[in-house]
Amino acid sequence: MGYKEIYARYRQQILAGQLKPGDRVPAIRTLASELQVARKTVEAAYEILIGEGYFVSQGAKGTRVNPELILPETTGKTAVPAPPVSALIQRESKGELRLGIPALDAFPHKKWLLISGKAARSLRADEMILPPVMGYQPLREAIASYLNISRGLNCQPEQIFITSGYRANLRLILAVLAQPGDKVLFEDPGYFFGQKLLKRIAPNLHYVPVDRQGMDVDYLLRYHADARFAIVTPTHHSPLAVTLSLPRKHQLLEWAQYNDSWIIEDDYDGEFHYTRKVIPALKSLDVHDRVIYTGTFSKTMMPAMRVGYLVMPKETIARFSELGEILETGMSLLPQKILAQFLSEGHFYRHIKKMRTLYQQRRRMMLDAMQACFPDVFDFELTDGGMHIVAFLARGTQDTALAEIWQRHQLRVLPLSGWYMQTQKRYGLVIGYTNIRSLDQARELLQRTVLETRALLD
Ligand SMILES: Cc1ncc(COP(=O)(O)O)c(C=O)c1O
């Protein structure tokens, strides 16, 4: 390798933004030995880079990319292509307006701490060995009781399988019940991470459109009546937040019963319904036990806890148990003990009740702020629940570019079109409002993007 190539590599790294002003570069001796070239070769490359202002030499402190280097705008633009939607939908934890995160400022820290201490102190020697595969019995009991009272189910603790959340639920259900080649149906638009996982683990995956009444069950019956699994978000569709209508719920249940198919109900935020009474889960209407209900503590407590659960139809418990023993070792015991106590002492119910009122207020603030900052940019088709709003673009299709702008201002909204697969796309921003603390704060956040939003859409 010659000095020209070393020079070109560094220049390219800097122009592409991979090396930033102020970044340290290796000492000449180190790089020469790394590349197995003579020191003089590296020295010659560094000299040119210093001469052109890309590098500065700081004597004993080494060499760095020039901290005062200003890259031409156009260079950055050509070097870094627009991110795909999947890059916008990320696990980045900083930023505001994130989707589906509970109000972190309202987390009941004191109670949690108290109960955590008790749970840790009460850990018996026999509990320090492996936890039960299907979950800690008192937590299974507390979840069954909560679901029966609040979500209208009629399940036994023995039907509860505790997992690490939604994706673990899907993997386990398909591992236990699916035969190779089984047709799996998913909503379109549908939960991004669900789609991504299913594309990998369910090769015969198909999509069913969603309209204002939820999944289009007529479409399912017309084109995919032979499916073995239908995965739905009936209480609040993800992301449109519409509720599956009662006639469609009955149609779907009839289909599953007639075909011996399974409905996987993803009830991720069913607790949060505001203007009307809480809507009972689809599973509450399931007299033939064809629905596998799945839930999570990510929306009610916190996502980082990684505790979810599924309700096994009675006839499948033995199969789940058998494969569960092979695939799983059981979830970590301590969080389960804390949660069990939190539920059985009634704190969970009180917390959800408080959050319902809080989210309703925060949603109002967000809508008012959107109205004030963008009076004619977005349309809303407000539904009764959920933890996010969808702001549909009144004109145009540039929601990905718009989300990118908002994300640059640390507003982690997502482009609605990224949730669609085959159905005709709609365009807008999906906005989480649960962590907005005041109308002023909401306005300030949105204000960051007003000029650029207008410049893009006008
Ligand atoms: C549609 C949907 N289902 C399920 C979940 C829950 O995921 P998990 O339990 O893995 O945190 C989420 C969380 O964002 C979601 O949006």
The ligand as an SDF file (V2000), in Angstrom:
LIG
                    3D

 16 16  0  0  0  0  0  0  0  0999 V2000
  -48.0670   -3.5280   18.7080 C   0  0  0  0  0  0  0  0  0  0  0  0
  -47.2040   -3.8800   19.8850 C   0  0  0  0  0  0  0  0  0  0  0  0
  -47.2840   -5.1100   20.3760 N   0  0  0  0  0  0  0  0  0  0  0  0
  -46.5390   -5.4770   21.4290 C   0  0  0  0  0  0  0  0  0  0  0  0
  -45.6810   -4.6030   22.0310 C   0  0  0  0  0  0  0  0  0  0  0  0
  -44.9460   -5.0490   23.2610 C   0  0  0  0  0  0  0  0  0  0  0  0
  -43.6980   -5.4120   23.0570 O   0  0  0  0  0  0  0  0  0  0  0  0
  -42.8130   -5.9930   24.2620 P   0  0  0  0  0  0  0  0  0  0  0  0
  -43.7030   -6.7950   25.1540 O   0  0  0  0  0  0  0  0  0  0  0  0
  -41.8660   -6.8710   23.5590 O   0  0  0  0  0  0  0  0  0  0  0  0
  -42.1760   -4.8550   24.9350 O   0  0  0  0  0  0  0  0  0  0  0  0
  -45.5350   -3.3240   21.5360 C   0  0  0  0  0  0  0  0  0  0  0  0
  -44.5630   -2.4050   22.1050 C   0  0  0  0  0  0  0  0  0  0  0  0
  -44.1700   -1.4030   21.5730 O   0  0  0  0  0  0  0  0  0  0  0  0
  -46.3520   -2.9490   20.4330 C   0  0  0  0  0  0  0  0  0  0  0  0
  -46.2900   -1.6990   19.9370 O   0  0  0  0  0  0  0  0  0  0  0  0
  1  2  1  0
  2  3  1  0
  2 15  2  0
  3  4  2  0
  4  5  1  0
  5  6  1  0
  5 12  2  0
  6  7  1  0
  7  8  1  0
  8  9  2  0
  8 10  1  0
  8 11  1  0
 12 13  1  0
 12 15  1  0
 13 14  2  0
 15 16  1  0
M  END
$$$$
